[in-house]
Structures are given as C-alpha cells and as structure tokens.
Amino acid sequence: MGEFDLIERFFKRPVRRAALGVGDDCALLQPAPGMQLAVTSDMLVEGRHFLPTVDPRALGHKALAVNLSDLAACGARPLAFTLALALPAADAAWLAPFAEGLLALADAHGCELVGGDTTRGPLNICITAFGEVPRGQALLRSGARPGDEIYVSGTVGDARLALEVFRGTLSVPQEVFAPARARMERPEPRSVLGQALRGVASAAVDVSDGLLGDLGHVLKASGVGARIDAAAARTLMATPPGVLTDAQTLQFALAGGDDYELVFTAPATARGGVKGASVHAGLQVTRIGRVEATPGVRVVEPDGRPVDARFASFDHFG
C-alpha cells in the first residue's frame, strides 16, 4: 500500500465546516466572524510518550485528545486538525483501528481532519489542531493574580499509577489498574469546561507533564506564586483509599502527568461562576490552593507544616 492509497483509505473524509479539506496542497479554514484562531501542536513518539504495546485504537484517541486538551485550556472550540504520521510500515491491521480511534474522538468534538503528511520511519505522530475563540476571551497563562483560587478538574494521578504498574514498581488489584490504564491511554479532553470558563477563570493550562509543573507555567507567566493544600491534593486521585500511601498519593497527584485535566485560577468572587461551569460540563472541580504574591510553590498540610518532598514533573529531554 502506497502513501496516497493509505491516505485515501484511512484518512480522507468530506469536510463540513472547513472550506477545503484533504486533497490539495493546503486546507482552507474559515473561523466565524469575531473569532480568533487558536493553534496547537503535539508530538507523540513511541517509547517516549507511549508504550509499543498500546492498542492502536487507544493511541489514535490519545494522539488527538492531547491537542484538544490544549484547545480546552485556551477556552477554544475545536475546528480542525492535521496529522503527520511516520510509520515503520503501512500495516492496514494497525492503521484501521488507529484511524477509528482518532476519527471517533474527532467526530465527538466536531473537529475535522483537513490534511497532513505520511512517511516511513520510527512510529511518530504529530497533530496540529485549530480552534476558535471569541476575540479577547482566550484563557491565557498570564492572568493569575494574588488572591485568586486554584482549581483542578476531574481526577489526576491515575495515569501515573498505571505507568508505575507497567514499569513493575507497583502492584495493585485489577479493578484499580483497569480504570487507571484507561485514564492513561484514553484521556478525555475537557473542551466543554474550557469554553464554559471563558470570562470566569483568570488563567488556565492543561495538566500534561504534572500538576505542579504545569501550574508553574501559569505562575511564571503571571509573576506570582502559590500555596497548595496537601489535604485537598490527596483527594484528587480516583484510586480507592488504602491502595497507595499518603506520600504516593500526593506524589502521583501533584507530579504524575498524562492527566489532561485543566488547572485554572479564578478570583474568590467567581466561585459561583466556577460552580456553574462545573455543572454545565458535568465535571467535578476541586479547589486546591490560592495564588500568592511571593514566587514559588508551597505545599502545606492543614496545620501549616510544609510538605518535605520533591515534585518533579515530566521533562521531554530528561
């Protein structure tokens, strides 16, 4: 099977919203009047971002999900995406479920495949996604202010638990591992929540490399620091009590990564708006701390004692 046969068979589809899709040298997008275009790219490399044994259907889902998560963090509605795919071989048995997983998530979010590229090489997936957001309403990393409260959507740390099981450093019952593995391999982008937080949140970022590491990008861009409630952070994992130690729970929740939830800040006066966005999205959000003027992140117990631990997030060149 050649390159163009591959594209025709697995990835060429009619477009409804884009002005022009797969088949020409360029795709043509037309954002609605009054909208700005949000653009994001993510690369997934075998052995670095996913295991060689991963189900290709789950991999197709995740490859797009990580990009849609970036759009969600910006408050943008998904429009379209391109796919650049390097493959060791044009294997139809692998490509069919990969395309199914990819395009099922695309359809669920109204995000059209409009172009890309393919070649032979080590397995590498690079997606660029496009979204639209009302002019001046994008959620940025630079808007957090002292006194703002810090929230996290959903649960975090579960993907890290699954990774440690795969690494052989942790053993848990199957009923604990199965949902954690699903969280690692099939994350759900929080598009509805991100859009609902426009005009409510002061800053936002998605949790990809670890909660504290990604929150740190917000703090740096905003020129502020944060105080994190360790007790609140320990409630962020979906894992039943007793499976992990308190130290493991805190480490996985704050530095686990691969969660693709949203961490965002909002003024204390916006609690009603945050609750409304949570209800609208059908998704729990948890208040875990407060923005402070002093730079740095301080994780503290309820009695004020600092937590003596190092929370190192994922480093792509580490």
C-alpha positions in Angstrom: 0.0 0.0 0.0 1.5 3.4 -1.0 1.3 6.8 0.6 -1.7 8.1 -1.3 -3.6 4.8 -1.1 -3.1 4.9 2.7 -4.5 8.5 2.9 -7.4 7.7 0.6 -8.3 4.5 2.5 -8.0 5.6 6.1 -7.9 9.4 6.4 -9.7 11.2 3.5 -13.2 12.3 4.5 -15.5 15.1 3.3 -15.5 18.3 5.4 -18.5 20.2 6.5 -17.1 23.3 8.4 -13.7 23.8 6.7 -13.7 25.5 3.3 -11.3 22.8 1.9 -10.0 19.6 3.4 -7.7 16.7 2.4 -6.5 16.6 -1.2 -4.9 19.9 -2.1 -1.6 21.4 -1.1 -3.3 23.4 1.7 -6.5 23.2 3.7 -8.7 26.3 4.0 -10.3 27.2 7.3 -12.8 30.0 7.9 -13.3 31.0 11.5 -16.6 32.6 12.3 -16.8 36.4 12.4 -15.4 37.8 15.6 -13.3 34.7 16.3 -9.6 34.3 16.7 -7.8 31.1 15.6 -6.2 29.0 18.3 -3.4 26.7 17.1 -1.6 24.0 19.0 0.8 21.1 18.1 1.8 17.9 19.9 4.1 15.1 19.0 3.9 11.5 20.4 6.9 9.3 20.0 6.9 5.6 20.6 8.9 4.7 23.7 8.9 8.3 24.9 5.2 9.1 25.1 3.5 5.7 24.7 4.4 2.0 25.1 4.9 -0.2 22.0 2.1 -2.5 23.2 -0.6 0.2 23.3 -3.8 -0.6 21.5 -3.7 1.4 18.2 -7.4 2.5 18.7 -6.5 4.0 22.1 -3.4 5.6 20.6 -5.4 7.3 17.8 -7.8 8.6 20.5 -4.9 9.9 22.7 -3.0 11.5 19.8 -5.9 13.9 19.1 -7.0 14.2 22.8 -3.8 15.8 23.9 -4.3 18.5 21.3 -7.9 19.1 22.1 -6.9 19.4 25.7 -4.6 22.4 24.8 -7.6 24.0 23.0 -9.7 23.4 26.1 -7.1 25.2 28.2 -7.4 28.2 25.9 -11.2 28.1 26.0 -11.3 27.4 22.3 -13.9 25.4 20.4 -12.3 22.7 18.2 -12.4 23.3 14.4 -10.0 21.1 12.5 -6.6 19.3 12.7 -3.8 18.0 10.5 -2.0 14.7 11.0 1.7 14.0 10.3 2.4 10.3 10.7 5.7 8.3 10.4 5.1 4.5 10.2 7.6 1.6 10.2 5.2 0.0 7.6 1.8 0.7 6.0 0.1 -2.0 8.1 -3.7 -2.0 7.5 -4.3 -4.1 10.6 -2.7 -1.3 12.7 -3.9 1.7 10.7 -7.6 0.7 10.7 -8.1 0.8 14.5 -5.8 3.8 14.8 -7.9 5.8 12.4 -11.1 4.6 14.1 -10.0 5.8 17.5 -8.7 9.1 16.1 -11.7 9.9 14.0 -14.3 8.8 16.6 -12.9 11.4 19.0 -12.7 14.0 16.2 -16.4 13.4 15.4 -17.4 13.7 19.1 -15.8 17.1 19.2 -16.7 18.4 15.8 -13.0 18.6 14.7 -12.3 17.7 11.1 -9.2 16.1 9.6 -8.1 18.6 6.9 -4.6 17.5 5.9 -1.2 16.2 6.9 1.6 14.0 5.7 2.8 10.4 6.0 6.2 8.8 5.6 8.2 5.6 6.5 10.1 5.8 9.8 10.0 5.1 13.5 6.4 5.5 14.8 5.8 9.2 15.4 2.5 11.0 15.5 2.3 14.8 15.2 -1.0 16.6 15.2 -1.7 20.3 14.8 -5.2 21.3 15.9 -7.1 24.5 15.2 -9.9 26.0 17.3 -11.8 29.3 17.5 -12.3 31.6 20.5 -14.1 34.9 20.7 -11.7 37.8 20.2 -10.2 38.8 23.5 -11.7 35.9 25.5 -9.0 33.3 25.2 -7.8 31.8 28.6 -4.1 32.5 28.9 -1.4 31.5 31.4 -0.6 35.1 32.3 -3.8 36.2 34.1 -3.4 34.8 37.6 -3.4 37.4 40.4 -2.6 37.2 44.1 -5.7 36.1 46.0 -7.1 34.0 43.1 -8.1 30.5 44.0 -6.6 27.4 42.2 -8.8 24.7 40.9 -8.3 21.3 39.2 -10.9 19.5 37.1 -11.7 15.8 37.4 -9.1 13.5 38.9 -5.3 13.5 38.4 -2.6 11.0 39.3 -4.4 7.9 37.9 -2.3 7.7 34.7 0.9 7.8 36.8 -0.4 4.8 38.8 -0.9 2.9 35.6 2.5 3.8 34.4 4.2 2.5 37.6 2.3 -0.8 37.2 3.6 -1.1 33.7 7.1 -0.3 35.0 6.8 -3.0 37.6 7.4 -0.7 40.5 3.8 -1.0 41.8 1.2 -3.8 42.1 -2.5 -3.1 42.5 -5.7 -5.1 42.1 -7.1 -5.3 38.5 -10.2 -3.3 39.5 -7.8 -0.4 40.4 -5.5 -0.8 37.4 -8.1 -1.1 34.7 -9.6 2.4 35.1 -6.2 3.9 35.8 -4.9 2.4 32.5 -8.0 3.8 30.7 -7.1 7.3 32.1 -3.5 7.0 30.8 -4.4 5.6 27.3 -7.8 7.3 26.6 -7.8 10.7 28.3 -10.9 12.9 27.8 -10.2 16.5 26.7 -12.2 19.0 28.8 -13.5 21.1 25.9 -16.9 21.9 27.4 -15.4 23.0 30.7 -12.7 25.1 29.0 -15.3 27.0 26.9 -17.5 27.5 30.0 -14.6 29.0 31.9 -14.3 32.0 29.5 -15.0 35.1 31.5 -14.7 33.2 34.7 -11.1 31.8 35.0 -8.2 34.3 35.2 -5.7 31.8 33.8 -5.6 28.1 32.7 -3.3 25.4 31.5 -3.9 21.7 30.8 -2.1 19.1 33.0 0.1 17.0 30.7 3.5 16.9 32.5 2.4 17.0 36.1 0.0 19.3 38.0 2.6 21.4 39.8 4.9 21.6 36.8 2.1 22.8 34.6 0.7 25.2 37.2 4.3 26.5 37.4 3.9 27.8 33.8 0.9 29.8 34.9 2.7 31.2 37.9 5.8 32.2 35.9 3.8 33.8 33.2 1.8 35.7 35.8 4.7 36.7 38.0 3.1 35.1 41.1 3.4 32.0 43.4 1.0 29.6 45.0 0.1 27.8 48.2 -1.3 24.3 47.7 -3.4 22.5 50.3 -1.9 19.0 50.6 -5.1 17.5 52.1 -7.1 18.8 49.1 -4.5 17.5 46.7 -4.7 14.0 48.2 -8.4 13.9 47.2 -7.7 14.4 43.5 -7.0 10.7 42.7 -9.8 8.3 41.9 -7.9 5.4 43.5 -9.7 3.9 46.5 -8.2 4.6 49.9 -5.6 2.2 51.2 -4.1 1.3 47.8 -1.4 3.9 48.0 0.4 5.6 50.9 -0.3 9.2 51.6 3.1 10.1 50.2 2.5 8.1 46.9 -1.0 9.7 46.5 0.4 13.2 46.9 3.4 12.5 44.5 1.2 10.9 41.8 -1.5 13.7 42.1 1.0 16.6 42.0 3.7 15.3 39.7 2.1 12.3 37.8 1.4 13.8 34.4 -0.6 12.5 31.4 -3.9 13.6 33.1 -5.1 16.1 30.6 -7.3 17.8 33.1 -7.4 21.6 33.5 -5.8 23.5 36.3 -7.0 27.1 36.4 -7.2 30.1 38.6 -10.2 32.4 39.4 -10.9 35.3 41.7 -12.6 34.3 45.0 -15.6 36.3 43.9 -16.0 33.9 40.9 -16.9 30.8 42.9 -20.4 30.9 41.6 -19.2 31.1 38.0 -16.8 28.2 38.6 -19.6 26.1 40.0 -21.8 27.0 37.1 -19.1 26.0 34.6 -18.6 22.7 36.5 -22.3 21.9 36.4 -22.5 22.8 32.7 -19.6 20.5 31.9 -20.9 17.7 34.2 -17.5 17.6 35.7 -16.2 17.9 39.3 -13.7 20.7 40.0 -11.7 20.9 43.3 -10.2 24.0 44.9 -6.7 23.1 45.9 -5.0 26.3 46.8 -4.5 30.0 46.4 -2.3 32.3 44.3 0.2 34.4 46.4 2.4 37.3 45.6 5.6 35.5 46.7 7.1 33.5 43.8 7.4 29.7 44.1 5.0 26.9 45.1 4.5 25.9 48.8 2.7 22.6 49.5 1.4 22.7 53.1 -0.5 20.4 55.5 -3.8 21.7 57.1 -1.8 22.7 60.2 0.6 24.8 58.1 3.5 22.4 58.1 5.3 22.4 54.7 5.4 19.1 52.9 9.0 17.9 52.7 9.0 16.3 49.2 10.3 16.9 45.7 7.6 17.0 43.0 9.4 16.6 39.7 7.2 16.8 36.5 7.9 15.0 33.2 10.8 16.5 31.2 10.8 15.7 27.5 14.6 15.9 27.4 15.2 14.4 30.8 
